[in-house]
Amino acid sequence: MSPPPSTTTSTENGDDFARARRRMVERQLWRRGIRDECVLAAMAAVPRERFVTPDDRSSAYRDGALRIGEGQTISQPWIVASMAALLELDGDERVLEVGAGSGYGAAVLSRCCAEVVTIERHASLASRARSTLAELGYTNVDVRSADGSCGAPDRAPFDAISVAATAEGAVPAALLDQLASTGTLVCPLRRGGAEYLIRLRRGVEERIAPVRFVPLVESQGADGGDESGGQRP
């Protein structure tokens, strides 16, 4: 396996951010076992600093979650990379992401598949994510403001589904219905007072690791209810 890729992406304070991105890939991802080359390349290329608040840009590449407003967070880089790698994408898939948040996870996924539909219940965050992704040229991402637990039936079936919020007990039935028979779903689940990231493939569930995400809220409308995506800070 080759070493993690270098990054050529630069934005404001370009050299500083590029160095921080390189360190993040090497220290937070590669050293912790992330080996999917497409995911590593995506994490090395996507300017995470563009997806956080201006006050947090200097902390964009820290090893932790950051608040982005509306009670939501941008997840820790390792979590974003791990969830993407668990999908084992080969570049031709249609992927559904539940919990768009800032749009960062969708940007990473978009570099590893053909198209992404990402859903965020908070209209203000969905609008911001849509603008940021458009400014950065991510044309294969469809950002929607809706109840993510309902999925996107008009675009189903999905080859892969990534849920960035904790479901209670079981994955919502609507998401399972929209997963292709050979597809892969990654989602945090809460059972018996514990939260675990699980992967579901061909009806077989694997428990991956303990995690802490905000809860997946199932309700009508796009802006009601509580938190819907991202790690707990």
URQUI-V943328 format. One line per field, one symbol per residue. burial: b if it has 24 or more other C-alpha atoms within 12 Angstrom, else e. Layout:
# URQUI-V943328
burial = ???
This chain:
# URQUI-V943328
burial = eeebbebebeeeeeeebbbbbbbbbbebbbeeebbbbbbbbbbbbbbbbbbbbeeebebbbbbbbbbbbbbbbbbbbbbbbbbbbbbbbbeebbbbbbbbbbbbbbbbbbbbbbbbbbbbbbbbbbbbbbebbeebebebbbbbbbbbbbbbeeebbbbbbbbbbbbbebbbeebbebbbeebbbbbbbbeeeebbbbbbbeeeeeeeeebbbbbbbbeeebbeeebbbbbbe
